[in-house]
Amino acid sequence: MPELFAYTDGACSGNPGPGGWGVLLRAMEGEQIVKERALQGGEAETTNNKMELLAAIHALETLERASTITIVTDSAYVKNGVTGWIFGWKRNGWKTSNKKPVKNVELWQRLDAAQARHDVSWEWVKGHAGHPENERADELARAGMAPFKPKKPAKTDE
C-alpha cells in the first residue's frame, strides 16, 4: 500500500490581500512516486493564515476514502493549531484561553471535520529553505493567487 503525503502551502500578497493555496499530493512506495496530483486555488481578499488552512483542508477533502496521510506544512500556525491548540478551543466552545473567539474558526472547524475521516500525521518544515516539495507547494499557491492579483498597467513608450 503506498504512503500518502500532502505538501501544503499558502501565499498572500499583502496581509490581507489576494492569496492562494497549493497542495502537492503524492503516493509513494519507498522512494518511488506512484501517483502525484497538484491542487491550487485562491481568493481576492484573504490572509496568509487562511490560505495555509485552506491548503490543508483541500488536501484532506480531496481524498475520496479514509486514508493514512502525512501532511507537511511550513506553517507553525496550522501545525500547532491542529496538533495542540484545537483541543482547548473545542473544550472552551471555540474560545481562546483569553476567552476571545478563535480567529478563522470556520476554517479550523472544517479542518477538524476533514481530519476526523483520516489518520493524519503532521510535519513542519522550514519554508523557503530548499525543500523541493515545499517549494513546489509554494509555486502552486502563488499560481492559485495569480488570477486575483491586480493587473499591472501595460508600459507605453511615451
C-alpha positions as a printed NumPy array, in Angstrom:
array([[  0.   ,   0.   ,   0.   ],
       [  1.511,   3.357,  -0.989],
       [  2.262,   6.005,   1.631],
       [  0.392,   9.286,   1.145],
       [  1.93 ,  12.714,   1.607],
       [  0.452,  16.179,   1.137],
       [  2.813,  19.134,   0.919],
       [  0.8  ,  22.275,   1.585],
       [  1.448,  25.992,   1.407],
       [ -0.373,  29.307,   1.411],
       [  0.655,  32.652,  -0.022],
       [ -0.683,  36.16 ,   0.283],
       [  0.258,  39.441,  -1.381],
       [ -0.38 ,  41.875,   1.43 ],
       [ -1.999,  40.521,   4.549],
       [ -4.919,  40.86 ,   3.886],
       [ -4.825,  40.875,   0.113],
       [ -5.012,  38.451,  -2.79 ],
       [ -3.957,  34.972,  -1.728],
       [ -3.524,  31.424,  -2.907],
       [ -3.097,  27.908,  -1.594],
       [ -1.296,  24.945,  -3.088],
       [ -1.089,  21.208,  -2.428],
       [  1.235,  18.602,  -3.853],
       [ -0.319,  15.177,  -3.146],
       [  1.992,  12.222,  -3.528],
       [  1.591,   8.468,  -3.185],
       [  4.958,   6.813,  -2.529],
       [  6.204,   3.24 ,  -2.46 ],
       [  9.59 ,   3.55 ,  -0.812],
       [ 11.46 ,   6.222,  -2.785],
       [  9.263,   5.713,  -5.862],
       [  6.483,   8.197,  -6.714],
       [  3.45 ,   6.096,  -7.674],
       [  0.991,   8.938,  -8.239],
       [  1.096,  12.718,  -7.968],
       [ -1.595,  15.373,  -8.057],
       [ -1.389,  19.153,  -7.764],
       [ -4.19 ,  21.32 ,  -6.366],
       [ -4.408,  25.094,  -6.167],
       [ -6.867,  27.886,  -5.591],
       [ -7.121,  31.402,  -4.287],
       [ -9.207,  34.346,  -3.177],
       [ -9.223,  38.054,  -3.898],
       [ -9.178,  39.23 ,  -0.268],
       [ -7.743,  36.911,   2.349],
       [ -4.863,  36.326,   4.765],
       [ -1.828,  34.072,   4.726],
       [ -3.158,  32.034,   7.662],
       [ -6.461,  31.396,   5.871],
       [ -4.6  ,  30.195,   2.784],
       [ -2.39 ,  27.885,   4.879],
       [ -5.517,  26.398,   6.477],
       [ -7.293,  26.003,   3.133],
       [ -4.317,  24.144,   1.671],
       [ -4.509,  21.545,   4.455],
       [ -8.31 ,  21.383,   4.211],
       [ -8.256,  20.774,   0.449],
       [ -5.534,  18.136,   0.837],
       [ -7.804,  16.157,   3.168],
       [-11.152,  16.871,   1.483],
       [ -9.901,  15.708,  -1.917],
       [ -9.238,  12.184,  -0.617],
       [-12.156,  10.005,  -1.645],
       [-11.758,   7.396,   1.104],
       [-10.393,   7.273,   4.625],
       [ -6.61 ,   7.334,   4.355],
       [ -3.413,   7.409,   6.339],
       [ -1.595,  10.57 ,   5.288],
       [  1.273,  12.783,   6.359],
       [  0.676,  16.492,   5.854],
       [  3.861,  18.517,   5.53 ],
       [  3.414,  22.252,   6.137],
       [  5.699,  25.223,   6.651],
       [  3.009,  26.861,   8.793],
       [  3.644,  26.598,  12.527],
       [  0.19 ,  28.201,  12.919],
       [ -1.517,  25.248,  11.217],
       [  0.652,  22.525,  12.755],
       [  0.488,  23.925,  16.316],
       [ -3.214,  24.691,  15.954],
       [ -4.293,  21.274,  14.733],
       [ -1.996,  19.218,  16.983],
       [ -2.374,  21.267,  20.165],
       [ -4.46 ,  24.42 ,  20.469],
       [ -7.6  ,  22.965,  18.86 ],
       [ -8.268,  20.637,  21.815],
       [ -8.549,  23.584,  24.232],
       [-10.568,  25.629,  21.749],
       [-13.115,  22.832,  21.36 ],
       [-13.273,  22.311,  25.137],
       [-13.823,  26.08 ,  25.605],
       [-16.551,  26.403,  22.951],
       [-14.126,  27.666,  20.275],
       [-12.717,  30.374,  22.526],
       [ -9.043,  31.005,  23.203],
       [ -7.536,  30.772,  26.68 ],
       [ -8.216,  34.547,  26.892],
       [-11.937,  33.822,  26.281],
       [-11.768,  35.501,  22.852],
       [-13.296,  33.87 ,  19.749],
       [-10.818,  31.748,  17.788],
       [ -9.729,  33.515,  14.593],
       [-10.666,  31.647,  11.409],
       [-12.96 ,  29.412,  13.479],
       [-14.966,  28.225,  10.451],
       [-11.761,  27.02 ,   8.773],
       [-10.488,  25.332,  11.942],
       [-13.837,  23.542,  12.269],
       [-13.682,  22.489,   8.624],
       [-10.118,  21.212,   9.085],
       [-11.14 ,  19.356,  12.237],
       [-14.007,  17.645,  10.372],
       [-11.822,  16.813,   7.353],
       [ -9.101,  15.388,   9.575],
       [-11.567,  13.208,  11.528],
       [-12.083,  10.948,   8.471],
       [ -8.377,  10.138,   8.206],
       [ -5.323,   9.013,  10.164],
       [ -3.227,  12.177,   9.858],
       [  0.358,  12.85 ,  10.882],
       [  1.599,  16.429,  10.782],
       [  5.137,  17.552,   9.96 ],
       [  6.565,  21.053,   9.917],
       [  9.342,  22.087,   7.536],
       [ 11.11 ,  25.409,   7.3  ],
       [  9.653,  27.361,   4.388],
       [ 11.775,  28.766,   1.568],
       [ 14.703,  26.595,   2.651],
       [ 15.118,  24.496,  -0.482],
       [ 12.766,  21.635,   0.474],
       [ 11.727,  20.565,  -3.08 ],
       [  8.131,  19.563,  -2.308],
       [  7.563,  22.634,  -0.129],
       [  8.935,  24.822,  -2.92 ],
       [  6.525,  23.133,  -5.362],
       [  3.594,  23.727,  -2.977],
       [  4.681,  27.384,  -2.785],
       [  4.683,  27.612,  -6.611],
       [  1.169,  26.158,  -6.666],
       [ -0.006,  28.644,  -4.012],
       [  1.437,  31.554,  -5.999],
       [ -0.23 ,  30.236,  -9.164],
       [ -3.51 ,  29.983,  -7.239],
       [ -3.119,  33.613,  -6.17 ],
       [ -2.178,  34.925,  -9.646],
       [ -5.717,  35.399, -11.035],
       [ -6.607,  37.569,  -8.031],
       [ -3.615,  39.894,  -8.15 ],
       [ -4.239,  43.317,  -9.698],
       [ -3.008,  43.564, -13.245],
       [ -0.045,  45.869, -13.776],
       [ -0.714,  48.578, -16.344],
       [  0.956,  47.978, -19.701],
       [  4.082,  50.036, -20.3  ],
       [  3.911,  52.628, -23.052],
       [  6.82 ,  54.278, -24.827],
       [  5.539,  57.835, -24.372]])
